[in-house]
Amino acid sequence: MGSILNYIVDIFRGQSMNNSEVTKDLITLIQDKDISQAMEMFQNRDLEVLEAIQEYDPNLHDVMSRPNKLRKGREPYKTEKLPRRWQAYINEVALFYLLGQPIRWSKNDPDVKDEAFDAFTQFLKDTRFNTTMRQAKRIAGAETECAKLYHIYRNEETNKPEVKVVLLAKSLGYTLRPMFDQYGTLLAFGYGYYLKEGLNTVEHFDIQTSQFIYRCKKHNKGWEVTTIVNPTGKINIIYYQQEKEWEGAQSRINRDEQVDSKSADTNNYFADPKAKVSADVLESLSDPNDVGEVIRCFGSDSVFEYVTPPDSVELKRFEKDILKESILNDTFTFNFSPENTKGLGTLTGEALKRAMAPSYMKRDNRKEIYEIAVDREKNLILAIMKNVTHIELKAKLEALQIDFEFSEPFQEDIDKKWTAIGKLYNDGIVSLETAIKMLGVTDKPTEEIKKILEEKQQNQNNNESNKEDNQSSQNNTSAGQGNQRANRGEDNA
């Protein structure tokens, strides 16, 4: 073990990077098995993450800690505690706009054979890329961070390397510890977790660099470190970090929940009719707990009237409307309530986008984060394929150039786009090859063009053949009619 760690230190000493000192300090601590001190070198965002989790979980909202009201000689009145899931709604809408439709992948170089691109797309399916991408975005929007670990292992049955994607997040039992240099480059990534081993729960902390993976396990006497050579040459973790999707609206969300809860208390208090009566009227009632159908009042000052709730309905409705509007506007979230979407059925394309402009603005803002992350994930997948799972395709994978784009959330926009592309082709503005690529309906545009031209040629041949058959039939008919006329002439003669 000591020789391996010395070898690691020698490697990093030879690197000419601005972050070399930081990296060497980390490796030195790992070599000394001082993992607790090494953990201090990583970025720690636990406070921000825990705050976001508390706001996201309705059971942890401030309104749940409303004190009950004490009553003399009676049990305390249990105040209503009505949290709302504004945070989840805002997060799901943002997820829908960015990843409501799967990311579209395309091959940038048509001259490269399709075998490598087919293997890439199959890798995405095998690792459930679309599903894990949505899960990671949902968690990051709720907790401000999430990570995807590409765990490489050997299948004992087939004896072949395989890959499994594991989500890492605080809510899933992991602590995330990224390490960046001053330029935002990811130097290393650590993640902590606990495992049950026999009767004990053991703390683990794994560290990944581009060259080595360190699996660290804590014992009573210190840390045990196992070093593994990283076969991909890249950190096999994709880290997503963003602000919480409801950023800036938490105070108004708290107020909205308080208004609902206090209104419920008022309704509870005045749910049963309450009457205001003078003493002489009260004495005339057979049972003070009942209000009779006939009330006898003896004096001019006698009083009997029902008490109405001391509440301003209009003022409360106004505040609720303002809170709802401000929460959605402040978070750039479109309101998908039935009342708000009634008039959208007739809108298409750009008109629909303009109506939902705030959510599209937020989508573009999030693309600034996730385009970088997805591009890095693409490069990581290619590195895994070239060096681990598809070594036989290494040369083709190195020559493969792949592009991607986030799909439009509404399918109708795609249909309109296809119509526009078809018009461009019919008007002679773009070639057939360009039109096929723009449509994106096939991963093999060259083969699709070949099939289209073959079918077009076949149809043309069939039309020409039909014309010849029709012409031949007409000639035969004309010849037959001529023979009939000749025969009639002979008969007349």
C-alpha positions as CSV (number, residue, x, y, z in Angstrom):
1,M,0.0,0.0,0.0
2,G,2.8,2.4,0.9
3,S,4.5,1.9,-2.4
4,I,1.3,2.7,-4.3
5,L,0.8,5.9,-2.4
6,N,4.4,7.0,-2.9
7,Y,3.9,6.3,-6.6
8,I,0.8,8.5,-6.6
9,V,2.7,11.4,-4.9
10,D,5.4,11.1,-7.5
11,I,2.8,11.4,-10.3
12,F,1.3,14.6,-8.9
13,R,4.8,16.1,-8.3
14,G,5.4,15.9,-12.0
15,Q,2.2,17.8,-12.9
16,S,2.5,21.4,-13.9
17,M,-0.8,22.8,-12.8
18,N,-1.9,25.8,-10.8
19,N,-3.7,23.4,-8.4
20,S,-0.7,21.1,-7.9
21,E,-0.1,22.3,-4.3
22,V,-3.7,21.6,-3.3
23,T,-3.7,18.2,-4.9
24,K,-0.4,17.2,-3.4
25,D,-1.6,18.3,0.1
26,L,-4.7,16.1,-0.4
27,I,-2.6,13.1,-1.5
28,T,-0.2,13.6,1.4
29,L,-3.1,13.5,3.8
30,I,-4.4,10.3,2.2
31,Q,-1.0,8.8,2.4
32,D,-0.9,9.6,6.1
33,K,-4.4,8.1,6.4
34,D,-5.5,11.5,7.9
35,I,-8.9,11.3,6.1
36,S,-10.6,13.5,8.7
37,Q,-8.2,16.3,7.9
38,A,-8.5,15.6,4.1
39,M,-12.3,16.0,4.4
40,E,-11.7,19.6,5.6
41,M,-10.1,20.5,2.2
42,F,-13.4,19.9,0.3
43,Q,-16.2,22.2,-0.2
44,N,-18.9,21.9,2.5
45,R,-22.4,23.1,1.7
46,D,-24.3,21.2,4.4
47,L,-26.0,24.3,5.9
48,E,-27.4,25.4,2.5
49,V,-28.5,21.9,1.7
50,L,-30.2,21.3,5.1
51,E,-32.0,24.6,4.9
52,A,-33.4,23.7,1.4
53,I,-34.5,20.3,2.6
54,Q,-36.3,21.8,5.5
55,E,-38.1,24.2,3.3
56,Y,-39.0,21.5,0.7
57,D,-40.5,19.1,3.3
58,P,-44.0,20.3,4.4
59,N,-43.6,18.5,7.7
60,L,-40.6,20.7,8.5
61,H,-42.2,24.1,7.6
62,D,-42.3,26.9,10.2
63,V,-46.1,26.7,10.3
64,M,-45.8,23.3,11.9
65,S,-44.3,24.8,15.0
66,R,-47.3,27.2,15.7
67,P,-47.9,27.1,19.4
68,N,-51.3,25.9,20.7
69,K,-53.5,28.3,22.6
70,L,-53.8,27.8,26.4
71,R,-57.3,27.8,27.9
72,K,-58.1,28.1,31.6
73,G,-59.4,24.9,33.0
74,R,-59.5,23.2,29.6
75,E,-57.1,21.4,27.3
76,P,-55.1,23.7,25.0
77,Y,-56.7,24.6,21.7
78,K,-54.7,22.9,19.0
79,T,-54.0,25.5,16.3
80,E,-54.3,24.5,12.7
81,K,-51.0,23.9,10.9
82,L,-51.5,23.9,7.2
83,P,-48.3,23.7,5.2
84,R,-48.3,23.9,1.4
85,R,-46.1,22.3,-1.2
86,W,-45.3,25.5,-3.2
87,Q,-41.6,24.4,-3.3
88,A,-42.4,21.0,-4.9
89,Y,-44.8,22.6,-7.4
90,I,-42.2,25.2,-8.5
91,N,-39.5,22.6,-8.7
92,E,-41.7,20.2,-10.8
93,V,-42.6,23.0,-13.3
94,A,-38.9,23.9,-13.7
95,L,-38.1,20.2,-14.3
96,F,-40.9,19.9,-16.9
97,Y,-39.6,22.9,-18.9
98,L,-36.1,21.7,-19.0
99,L,-36.5,17.9,-19.2
100,G,-40.1,17.3,-19.9
101,Q,-38.9,15.7,-23.1
102,P,-35.7,13.7,-23.3
103,I,-32.4,15.3,-24.4
104,R,-31.9,14.8,-28.2
105,W,-28.5,13.4,-29.3
106,S,-27.1,13.7,-32.8
107,K,-23.9,12.7,-34.6
108,N,-22.0,15.7,-35.7
109,D,-19.8,14.0,-38.3
110,P,-21.8,12.0,-40.9
111,D,-18.7,10.4,-42.3
112,V,-18.0,8.4,-39.1
113,K,-19.6,5.0,-39.1
114,D,-22.8,4.5,-37.1
115,E,-21.5,1.6,-35.0
116,A,-19.9,3.9,-32.4
117,F,-22.9,6.2,-32.2
118,D,-25.3,3.2,-31.9
119,A,-23.1,1.9,-29.0
120,F,-23.3,5.3,-27.3
121,T,-27.1,5.5,-27.5
122,Q,-27.4,2.0,-26.3
123,F,-25.1,2.9,-23.3
124,L,-27.6,5.7,-22.5
125,K,-30.5,3.3,-22.5
126,D,-28.6,0.6,-20.5
127,T,-27.7,3.2,-17.8
128,R,-31.2,4.8,-17.9
129,F,-29.8,8.2,-18.7
130,N,-33.1,10.0,-19.1
131,T,-34.5,8.7,-15.9
132,T,-31.4,9.5,-13.8
133,M,-31.1,12.9,-15.4
134,R,-34.6,13.8,-14.3
135,Q,-34.0,12.5,-10.8
136,A,-30.8,14.4,-10.5
137,K,-32.4,17.6,-11.7
138,R,-35.4,17.2,-9.3
139,I,-33.0,16.6,-6.3
140,A,-30.7,19.5,-7.3
141,G,-33.7,21.8,-7.6
142,A,-34.9,20.8,-4.1
143,E,-31.6,20.5,-2.3
144,T,-29.3,22.8,-4.4
145,E,-26.9,19.9,-5.2
146,C,-26.9,16.3,-6.4
147,A,-24.4,14.0,-8.1
148,K,-24.4,11.0,-10.4
149,L,-21.8,8.3,-9.7
150,Y,-20.8,6.1,-12.6
151,H,-19.9,3.0,-10.6
152,I,-17.7,0.6,-12.7
153,Y,-17.7,-3.1,-11.6
154,R,-17.1,-6.5,-13.0
155,N,-20.1,-8.8,-13.5
156,E,-19.3,-12.1,-11.7
157,E,-21.5,-14.2,-14.1
158,T,-20.2,-12.8,-17.4
159,N,-16.8,-11.6,-16.1
160,K,-17.3,-8.4,-18.1
161,P,-17.1,-4.8,-16.9
162,E,-20.5,-3.1,-16.4
163,V,-21.6,0.3,-15.3
164,K,-24.3,1.3,-12.8
165,V,-25.4,4.9,-12.2
166,V,-26.0,5.8,-8.5
167,L,-27.5,9.1,-7.4
168,L,-25.7,10.9,-4.5
169,A,-27.6,13.4,-2.4
170,K,-28.1,14.4,1.3
171,S,-31.6,13.1,1.3
172,L,-30.4,9.7,0.0
173,G,-27.9,9.3,2.8
174,Y,-24.7,10.8,1.2
175,T,-22.7,13.9,2.1
176,L,-21.2,15.5,-1.1
177,R,-17.8,17.1,-1.0
178,P,-16.5,18.6,-4.3
179,M,-13.1,20.2,-4.7
180,F,-12.6,22.9,-7.3
181,D,-9.6,25.1,-8.2
182,Q,-9.8,28.8,-8.7
183,Y,-11.0,28.3,-12.3
184,G,-13.9,26.1,-11.4
185,T,-12.2,22.9,-12.5
186,L,-13.1,19.8,-10.5
187,L,-9.9,18.5,-9.0
188,A,-11.4,15.7,-6.8
189,F,-14.7,14.6,-5.4
190,G,-15.5,13.0,-2.1
191,Y,-18.7,11.5,-0.8
192,G,-19.5,10.1,2.7
193,Y,-22.0,7.5,3.7
194,Y,-22.6,4.9,6.4
195,L,-23.0,1.1,6.0
196,K,-24.2,-1.5,8.4
197,E,-21.5,-4.1,8.9
198,G,-22.6,-6.8,11.4
199,L,-23.8,-5.0,14.5
200,N,-21.9,-1.8,13.8
201,T,-22.6,1.1,11.5
202,V,-19.3,2.1,9.8
203,E,-18.5,5.5,8.3
204,H,-17.1,5.5,4.7
205,F,-15.7,8.3,2.7
206,D,-14.7,7.7,-0.9
207,I,-12.4,10.1,-2.9
208,Q,-12.1,10.2,-6.6
209,T,-9.5,11.9,-8.7
210,S,-8.9,11.5,-12.4
211,Q,-6.2,8.9,-11.7
212,F,-7.1,7.1,-8.5
213,I,-10.1,6.1,-6.4
214,Y,-9.6,5.9,-2.7
215,R,-12.1,3.9,-0.6
216,C,-11.7,5.0,3.0
217,K,-13.3,3.2,6.0
218,K,-13.2,4.5,9.6
219,H,-12.3,2.2,12.4
220,N,-11.7,2.7,16.1
221,K,-8.0,3.2,15.5
222,G,-8.3,5.4,12.5
223,W,-9.0,5.1,8.8
224,E,-8.3,2.2,6.4
225,V,-7.6,3.3,2.8
226,T,-7.9,1.1,-0.3
227,T,-6.4,2.6,-3.5
228,I,-7.7,1.7,-7.0
229,V,-6.4,2.9,-10.3
230,N,-9.1,4.9,-12.1
231,P,-9.5,3.2,-15.5
232,T,-11.3,6.1,-17.2
233,G,-8.8,8.9,-16.6
234,K,-11.7,11.1,-15.4
235,I,-13.6,11.7,-12.2
236,N,-16.5,9.3,-12.6
237,I,-18.9,11.7,-10.9
238,I,-21.1,14.4,-12.4
239,Y,-21.9,17.2,-9.9
240,Y,-25.0,19.4,-10.3
241,Q,-25.3,22.5,-8.2
242,Q,-27.9,25.3,-8.5
243,E,-29.9,27.6,-6.3
244,K,-33.2,26.2,-4.9
245,E,-35.9,26.6,-7.5
246,W,-38.1,28.8,-5.1
247,E,-35.1,31.1,-4.3
248,G,-36.4,34.5,-3.0
249,A,-40.0,33.4,-2.3
250,Q,-39.7,31.6,1.0
251,S,-40.9,34.5,3.1
252,R,-44.1,34.8,1.1
253,I,-44.6,31.1,1.2
254,N,-44.4,31.2,5.0
255,R,-46.9,34.0,5.0
256,D,-49.3,32.1,2.8
257,E,-49.2,29.1,5.1
258,Q,-49.8,31.3,8.1
259,V,-52.8,33.0,6.5
260,D,-54.3,29.7,5.7
261,S,-53.7,28.3,9.2
262,K,-55.1,31.3,11.0
263,S,-58.2,31.4,8.7
264,A,-58.8,27.8,9.6
265,D,-58.6,28.6,13.3
266,T,-61.2,31.3,12.8
267,N,-63.5,29.0,10.9
268,N,-63.1,26.4,13.7
269,Y,-64.0,28.9,16.4
270,F,-67.1,30.2,14.6
271,A,-68.1,27.0,12.9
272,D,-70.9,26.5,15.5
273,P,-73.4,29.4,15.9
274,K,-72.5,31.7,18.8
275,A,-75.0,34.1,20.2
276,K,-74.6,37.3,22.2
277,V,-77.4,37.5,24.9
278,S,-78.2,39.7,27.9
279,A,-78.6,38.1,31.4
280,D,-82.4,38.3,31.5
281,V,-82.7,36.4,28.2
282,L,-80.2,33.8,29.3
283,E,-82.3,33.1,32.4
284,S,-85.3,32.5,30.3
285,L,-83.7,29.7,28.4
286,S,-84.5,26.2,29.7
287,D,-81.0,25.1,28.8
288,P,-78.2,27.7,28.5
289,N,-76.4,25.4,26.0
290,D,-79.3,25.5,23.6
291,V,-80.8,28.4,21.7
292,G,-84.5,27.9,21.5
293,E,-86.7,28.5,18.6
294,V,-88.6,31.3,20.5
295,I,-86.6,33.8,22.5
296,R,-88.5,35.9,25.1
297,C,-87.0,39.4,25.8
298,F,-88.5,41.4,28.7
299,G,-86.7,44.7,28.6
300,S,-85.9,47.3,26.0
301,D,-82.2,46.7,26.6
302,S,-82.4,42.9,26.1
303,V,-80.0,41.6,23.6
304,F,-79.9,38.5,21.4
305,E,-77.9,38.4,18.3
306,Y,-75.5,36.0,16.5
307,V,-71.9,36.8,16.5
308,T,-70.2,36.9,13.1
309,P,-66.5,36.2,12.6
310,P,-64.3,39.3,12.9
311,D,-62.9,38.8,9.5
312,S,-62.6,40.8,6.3
313,V,-63.2,38.4,3.4
314,E,-62.2,40.8,0.7
315,L,-59.0,41.8,2.5
316,K,-58.0,38.2,3.0
317,R,-58.8,37.3,-0.6
318,F,-56.7,40.2,-1.8
319,E,-53.7,39.2,0.3
320,K,-54.0,35.5,-0.9
321,D,-54.1,36.6,-4.6
322,I,-51.1,38.8,-4.1
323,L,-49.2,36.1,-2.3
324,K,-50.0,33.6,-5.1
325,E,-49.1,35.9,-7.9
326,S,-45.8,37.1,-6.2
327,I,-44.7,33.6,-5.4
328,L,-45.1,32.5,-9.0
329,N,-43.7,35.6,-10.5
330,D,-40.7,35.8,-8.2
331,T,-39.7,32.2,-9.1
332,F,-40.5,32.6,-12.9
333,T,-43.1,29.8,-12.6
334,F,-46.1,29.5,-14.9
335,N,-49.4,29.0,-13.3
336,F,-50.9,25.7,-14.6
337,S,-54.2,26.0,-12.8
338,P,-57.3,25.2,-14.8
339,E,-58.5,28.8,-14.6
340,N,-55.2,30.1,-16.0
341,T,-54.9,27.6,-18.8
342,K,-58.4,27.9,-20.3
343,G,-57.4,30.4,-23.0
344,L,-54.2,28.7,-24.0
345,G,-55.8,25.9,-26.1
346,T,-55.9,28.1,-29.2
347,L,-52.3,29.3,-28.8
348,T,-49.5,27.6,-30.8
349,G,-45.8,28.0,-31.2
350,E,-44.4,31.4,-30.5
351,A,-47.6,32.7,-29.0
352,L,-47.6,29.9,-26.4
353,K,-44.0,30.8,-25.6
354,R,-44.8,34.4,-25.1
355,A,-47.6,33.5,-22.8
356,M,-45.2,31.4,-20.8
357,A,-42.2,33.7,-21.1
358,P,-41.1,33.7,-17.4
359,S,-40.8,29.9,-17.4
360,Y,-38.8,29.9,-20.7
361,M,-36.5,32.5,-19.2
362,K,-35.9,30.3,-16.2
363,R,-35.4,27.3,-18.6
364,D,-32.6,29.3,-20.4
365,N,-31.1,30.2,-17.1
366,R,-30.9,26.6,-16.0
367,K,-29.5,25.5,-19.4
368,E,-26.4,27.6,-18.5
369,I,-25.8,25.1,-15.7
370,Y,-27.0,21.8,-17.2
371,E,-25.5,22.2,-20.6
372,I,-22.0,22.2,-19.1
373,A,-22.9,19.3,-16.8
374,V,-24.4,17.2,-19.6
375,D,-21.5,17.9,-21.9
376,R,-19.1,16.7,-19.2
377,E,-21.3,13.6,-18.7
378,K,-21.1,12.9,-22.4
379,N,-17.3,13.0,-22.3
380,L,-17.3,10.8,-19.2
381,I,-19.5,8.2,-20.9
382,L,-17.2,8.2,-23.9
383,A,-14.2,7.8,-21.7
384,I,-15.8,4.8,-19.9
385,M,-16.7,3.2,-23.2
386,K,-13.2,3.7,-24.7
387,N,-11.3,2.5,-21.7
388,V,-13.6,0.0,-20.0
389,T,-16.7,-1.3,-21.7
390,H,-16.2,-0.8,-25.5
391,I,-12.4,-1.0,-25.9
392,E,-12.8,-2.6,-29.3
393,L,-14.5,0.6,-30.6
394,K,-11.9,3.0,-29.1
395,A,-10.7,4.4,-32.4
396,K,-14.2,4.9,-33.7
397,L,-15.3,6.5,-30.4
398,E,-12.4,8.9,-30.5
399,A,-13.4,10.0,-33.9
400,L,-17.1,10.3,-32.9
401,Q,-18.4,13.8,-32.4
402,I,-21.7,14.1,-30.6
403,D,-24.0,17.1,-30.2
404,F,-27.1,17.4,-28.0
405,E,-29.9,19.8,-27.3
406,F,-32.6,20.2,-24.7
407,S,-36.0,19.3,-26.3
408,E,-39.0,21.7,-26.3
409,P,-41.3,20.8,-23.5
410,F,-44.4,21.0,-25.7
411,Q,-44.8,18.4,-28.5
412,E,-46.8,20.9,-30.6
413,D,-43.7,23.0,-31.1
414,I,-42.0,20.0,-32.7
415,D,-44.8,19.4,-35.1
416,K,-44.7,23.1,-36.2
417,K,-40.9,22.8,-36.6
418,W,-41.3,19.8,-38.9
419,T,-43.9,21.6,-41.0
420,A,-41.5,24.6,-41.4
421,I,-38.6,22.3,-42.4
422,G,-40.8,20.5,-44.9
423,K,-41.7,23.9,-46.5
424,L,-38.0,24.9,-46.6
425,Y,-37.2,21.7,-48.5
426,N,-40.2,22.1,-50.9
427,D,-39.2,25.7,-51.6
428,G,-35.7,24.6,-52.4
429,I,-34.1,26.5,-49.6
430,V,-32.4,23.5,-48.0
431,S,-31.2,20.2,-49.4
432,L,-32.8,16.8,-48.6
433,E,-29.8,15.9,-46.4
434,T,-30.0,19.1,-44.4
435,A,-33.8,18.7,-44.0
436,I,-33.4,15.1,-42.7
437,K,-30.7,16.2,-40.2
438,M,-32.9,19.2,-39.0
439,L,-35.9,16.9,-38.5
440,G,-33.9,14.6,-36.2
441,V,-36.3,11.6,-36.8
442,T,-33.4,9.2,-37.4
443,D,-30.0,8.5,-36.1
444,K,-28.8,7.4,-39.6
445,P,-29.6,10.3,-42.0
446,T,-27.4,8.9,-44.8
447,E,-29.3,5.6,-44.9
448,E,-32.6,7.4,-44.6
449,I,-31.8,9.6,-47.6
450,K,-30.7,6.5,-49.6
451,K,-34.0,4.8,-48.8
452,I,-36.0,8.0,-49.8
453,L,-34.2,8.2,-53.1
454,E,-34.6,4.5,-53.8
455,E,-38.3,4.7,-53.0
456,K,-38.6,7.8,-55.2
457,Q,-36.9,6.1,-58.1
458,Q,-39.0,3.0,-57.7
459,N,-42.2,5.1,-57.7
460,Q,-41.0,6.9,-60.8
461,N,-40.2,3.5,-62.5
462,N,-43.6,2.2,-61.6
463,N,-45.3,5.3,-63.0
464,E,-43.4,5.0,-66.3
465,S,-44.2,1.3,-66.4
466,N,-47.9,2.1,-65.8
467,K,-47.8,4.7,-68.6
468,E,-46.3,2.2,-71.0
469,D,-48.9,-0.4,-70.1
470,N,-51.7,2.1,-70.5
471,Q,-50.3,3.2,-73.9
472,S,-50.0,-0.4,-75.0
473,S,-53.5,-1.0,-73.9
474,Q,-54.8,2.0,-75.8
475,N,-52.9,0.9,-78.9
476,N,-54.4,-2.6,-78.7
477,T,-57.8,-1.1,-78.3
478,S,-57.3,1.2,-81.3
479,A,-56.1,-1.7,-83.4
480,G,-59.0,-3.8,-82.4
481,Q,-61.5,-1.1,-83.3
482,G,-59.7,-0.8,-86.7
483,N,-60.1,-4.5,-87.3
484,Q,-63.7,-4.3,-86.4
485,R,-64.3,-1.5,-88.8
486,A,-62.4,-3.4,-91.5
487,N,-64.5,-6.5,-90.9
488,R,-67.7,-4.5,-91.1
489,G,-66.5,-3.0,-94.4
490,E,-65.8,-6.5,-95.8
491,D,-69.3,-7.7,-94.7
492,N,-70.9,-4.7,-96.4
493,A,-69.0,-5.5,-99.6
